[in-house]
Amino acid sequence: MDVIGKLAQRGVAFSDTIRLFGLRDAVRAHAGNFRGKRPGATPRIGHMTPKGLAHPVHYRMGSSDWPVLQKIFAADDYAIPSPEHDRAVDAAYTAMLARGVRPVIIDCGANIGLASVWFANRYPEALIYAIEPQAENFALLRRNCAGYDRIVPLQCAISDREANVTLVNPSGEPWAWETVEATDGGIPTTTIAHLLARQEGCAPLTVKIDIEGFEVELFRSNTDWVRDTPVIVFESHDSMFPWRGTAHAMLSVLVREPREYLQRGENVFSIDRRVHSPRP
């Protein structure tokens, strides 16, 4: 990208930040992120309150936390991009509550909890499991989710079976932790089926998946939950992990049932077509 293109991109990002936080906080945030990117800079925790939220969100200045925050709260990356599909999912959510069923949202790869916070504000009666295995990310996740009693933070990894894993991070960025199966790994895994069975009277509404290539393991078996989940949001990660087949692993399971596919930014929304009519 040329210099003019980069300047234009930064101008749009700054404009989005002003819209989300106001001018004073936007200037403070960009200054803090600039200082945080300097070589040898000591990591600092910033906090801001996006418009519409009752509680502030905390992030590491100058790290990948900032673009994640912008994508989720400024670009609305987890908002269903089609109004008609969004209304249908809202109707399914409302129908669950009317039947006395609590909708469940599972945030796989919750990072510092920003998507969980977004979902908690979008679907305030839903029970949300925020799954994050990495210790520093999880500490910020707990801090960000502390004001939401319907978010349940769990420090573990998600898989198709209960096992142990370890974590690696070649890039060093907080959003890039990868999960690797290891018999001597110190991090336990849980399954989506186990989470859905933790409380009675619950049913899945959304499963969000951003687990840096571990989608292959999640979708290799025990995928009955897919049929019962109205919305599954994922990133393919094929460009990050060439020839691993992350998108194929997911799509080969998803296409077994009629579903609609929408895209917003890097996120693909797979929506059960039965939300358009009563679910059996």
NORSULTA-V311723 format. One record per helix or strand. SS is the DSSP state (hx for helix, st for strand). FROM is the first residue (numbers start at 1). TO is the last residue. If there is no record, write none. Layout:
# NORSULTA-V311723
SS&FROM&TO, SS&FROM&TO
This chain:
# NORSULTA-V311723
hx&3&21, hx&23&36, st&45&48, st&57&60, hx&65&74, hx&83&98, st&102&108, hx&114&122, st&127&131, hx&135&145, st&151&154, st&157&159, st&164&168, hx&174&176, st&178&181, st&187&191, hx&192&196, st&202&209, hx&215&218, hx&224&227, st&231&234, hx&246&254, st&259&264, st&267&272, hx&273&276
